[in-house]
Amino acid sequence: MPSLNPAVAEIRRAVRTAIAELPERSTVIVALSGGADSLALTAATVFEARAREITVLSLTVDHQLQPTSGEVAAGAAVAAEHLGVDNALSTKVEVTATGAGLEAAARDARYAAIVGIARAENAAAVLLGHTLDDQAETVLLGLARGAGAASLQGMPPVRVDDDGLAWMRPLLGVRRTTTRAFCAASDIAVWDDPHNTDERFARVRARQRVLPVLEAELGPGIAEALARTAEQLREDAAAFDDMIHETIEDIVEHAEAGISVSAAALAANPAALRNRIIRLVVDSEFGVSLTRVQTLEVARLATDWSGQGPIDLPACTARRHGGRIVFTARS
């Protein structure tokens, strides 16, 4: 018997590991664009799902951003049927943003559409085709923005939302070249999205200009190093989160129209833990994220208190009242 192509073996193994945690006879949805990454993911998922009697659906979202988008979506559905999915689904979304905000708006519209269909199909998981290269680009862009450790953690391999739906990225350890090799070895025709070479988008510039220069000047392995950085930071963040939740139980109290934190206890913590507590308290109570500047201003109410007045934050106000920092919702 001929040996299995290495690219096919690598991607099947990655998918097998990812779906091993899912219940047998459950349903998964593979987000399918028609590109090499998502087609390789779809083919490998169909193959690996058989042993566990998992139903595999593909879902193609037509963003209607290009004249031929409808044809591309239809072609992706046909390709999925040929690969053996149990059902090839498709839907359309409206994306109104333009320019630099187009990518984020398309992502939000796509996410909302996938969530709705996943719930309707009672899916246990949504599988996304992000690769190690996508992870490296995400970390690099976060580094360029100075967005802190949270952004540098990149995309998690698995995230379970509030409704119990698992968002899985089986290919985060796989290079983009491997997904193309998988499709070539499997005789799968792929579609190349023109937006993936459109340098209006920062991600494309990072992919086509920045990463190649880093590889040329600093040596190979930059993408893998960035992905390892994300993994290590996620491990650190998980440990911090455990510490934060233990600490919050002792120092946080509910207040009228808001929440309060002990200033002395906050000041006694290391800066990294103190700042994370502030961000988590505000996010959990008011559903907003603080910038680093805003976080440091709030921290000064505990560490450098000299009678300064209230601090206006998104959705709330922070002020020192006695020995506590009180966060109150803004009308």
N, C-alpha and C positions, 0 to 999 in steps of 0.2 A: 504494500500500500504506500502511496506517496505520502511524504511527511507533511504535516500541517504547516502552512505558511506562518512564520514567526509573528507577523503583525496580527493575523487572525487569532493566533493562540493568545497573544498578549491581551487583546481587547476582550476576548471571550472570558479569559481568566479574571479580568477586572470586573466585568459585569457579574460573573458568577459570585465573586466575593461580595459585591454590593447587594445583590438580591437575596443572599443567603439568610438575611435577617427577616425577610418578609414572610408572612404566612403562606402556606401552600394554598393553591386555588384562589389566591387573591387576584386583583386586577392592577396592572400598572399602565401608565400612560408615558409614552416616549415623545418628547417634544421634537418634532421633525421639521427642519427647514428645507431639506433637500441638499444640504452641503455634506461634505465628506464626514465631518464629525458626527452629525446626527444620523446619517445613513449607516455608518459603521456601528453606532450604538444600537440602532434599531435591529440590524441584522444579528448582532451578537445577543441581544436581549431575546429575540424570537428563538434563537437556538438554545440558549441557556434556560429559558422559561419552561420548556417542554418537560423536563425532568421533575419539575415541581408543580406542574399543571397550573401555571400562572397565566392568566389571560393578558395578552399584550395588545394595547391599542396605540396607534400613532395619532398625533394631533399636530396639524399644520395650521399655523396662524397667518392669515394673509393681512399684512399691514396696509395694503393698498397704496404703497409709496412709490411704486414703479409701474409703468404701463403694462408690463407683462406679469405682474405679481399674481394675477389669477391663474395664468397658465402655469407658473412655477408651482403654485400651491397644488393645482390639479396633478401636475407631474410628480410631485412628492408623494401624493396619496397613491397614485398608481404604482410608484416604486415600492411603497410600503406594502401594498397588496402582493406584489411579486415576491417580497421578502418573507411573506407569510404571517403578517399581523392578523389578529382576529377581527379587527375593524380599523379602517383608515378614516379618521375623522378630520374635518377641517372647519375653520370658522374665520370670519372677517372681523377686523377691528378698525376703529377710526383713530387716526393719529393726527392731532392738529398742530403740534409744535413744529418749528422749523429751525434750521441752523444747528448750533451746538446743542440745543435742547432736544433735538429730534431723537437721538439715541435713547435718552432716558424716558421720553414720552412713549416711544415704541415699546420699551421694556415694561413699563407700567401697564400699558394696554394689553400686552401679551400675557403678563402675569395674571391680570384680572380675568382674562378669557380662559386661561388654563385652569385657574381655581374653580371657576363656575362649572366647567365641563368635568373636572375631576370629581367634584361633589356629586354631580348628576350621575356619573358612572360608578360612584362608590369606590373610587380608586384608593388603593393603599399608598401608592407612591407615584411621583412624577419623576422621570429620569431625564436629566439634562446633559447635553453633549459637550460641556466645557472641558477643555484639555489643560495639560500642564502649561502650555503656551498662554492660554487665556488667564490662568492663575498668575503667571509671571507678569503679564501686562497689567493685571489688576493691582498687584503689589507695587509695581514700578510707578503707576499713576498715583497711587496713594502716597508713596514716598515723595513724589514731585509736589503734591499738594500740601505736604506737611501735616497730614490728617491724623497722625498718631497711630498707636498700636492697633486700635480697633479696625482702622482701614487696612493696615498692613497684614492683618490676618487673612485677607483675601476671601475666597469663597469656601465655605465649609463643604466637606464631602457629603454630609447629611445634615439636613435641618428639618425638624418636625414642627409644623405650625400649630397654632392654638386649636385647630380642628382635628389634629392627629394625622394630617397628611404629610408624608415624608417627601422632601425634595432631595433627590439623590444625584450626585455627580460622579458616576463610576470611573470616568476617564481623566480625573484630575492628575493622575500619575502617568498619563500617556501623552506622548508628543503628537503634535498635529501631523507631522510627517507619517506617523504610524497609522492614523486613521485613513490617510490617502492611500497608503500601501495596502491596508485592509480592503478598501474599495477596489483598488486595481486588481488585487489577487482574487476578489470575489466577482469581478466583472460587473461592478455596480457603477453606473454613470452618475456623476455628481454635478451639482449646480454651484457655481461660484457667485455669491452675492456681490454685486458691484459696490455695495456699501463697505465691504471688507477691504476695499482699496481706495476708498474715498477719504482723502486727507483732511477733510473738514473735521473729522472726528479724531480726538486726542488718542484714542486707543489705536487707531490705524497708524498715526504718526509714530507712536511708541513701537508698534510692530515692525514698520517698514524702515524707520530711520534710527530710532534710539537703540533698540536691542541689537541690531546688527553691528552698530558701532561699538557697543559694549563688548560683544563677543570678539570683534576684531582687535580691540585695544587691550582687553583684559584677559582674553583667552576664552575657550569654550566652557560651557557649563553655567552660564549666567542665568538662564531660564530655570534650570534645576535649583540653583542657589536661592533664587527669589521664591520659588515654591517651597523650599525647605524653611525659609524664613517665616513664611505664612504659617506653616504647620507648627513650628516652634512657638510662635506667638499665640496661636490658638490654645496650645497646651498651657502656656503661662496665663492666658486669660481665664481658662477654666479654673485654674487654681485660685486666681484672684477672685473670681466670682463666688467660690465657696467661702473664702475669707470675708468677702463683703456681706454676704447674706447672714453669716454668723454675727458680724459686727452690727449690722443694721437692726437686728432684733433687740439689741441692748440700748441703742442710742437714738432711735427714731420713735416719735410719737405723733399721733394724729392731732391736728390743730383745727381751729375753726376755718373752714374754707381752704384747708390746705394741710400741710405737714410740717413738723419741726425736727431739728436735729440738735443734739447736745454739742455746743460749741467747744467745750473742753475736751470731750471725747474725740471730736473731729480733729482738733489741733494735735492731739496726742498720737494720731496715726501718721505713718510715713506719707509723704506727699503723694506718691502714686496711688496708695490706697484711699487717701482722703479725697483726691480728685475723682476717683472712680465712684466713691460713695455719693458724692454730690451729683454727678451725672446720672447715676442710677436712680437716685431719689426723685430727681426732677423728671426723668423720663417715665418712670413707673407711675408717678402721681399725675403728671400733666401731659404726657405723651409727646414731649418735645426734646430735642437734642441740644445740648449746650456746646458752644465753641470753647476752645481752650482759654481764650481771653475771658469769657464769661465765667468759666469754671474757676479760674484763678481769682477773679474779683470776689466771687462768693467765698472762696477759701480764706481770703483776707479778713472776712467777718469773724473768722475763728482764730486765725494766727496773727493778725495785725490789726486788732480792733482799736480804733481811735475815735469812735463816735460817728463814723461815716454813715450816710443815709441809706435808704433802701436802694436796691439794685434792680433795675428793670430787666427782666428776662423774657424770652418767648413764653407767652401764656401765663406767666406768674411773676411775682415780685419776691425778692429775698431781703430780709432785714434782720438785724440783731435785736433780740428782745430778751433782756436779762441774760441768762446763761445759755440761751438757745438761738439757733438760726431758724427763722420761720419763713416758709415758702407759702405764699398766699396766691390763689388764682386771681388773675386780673379780669375785671369786668369788660 
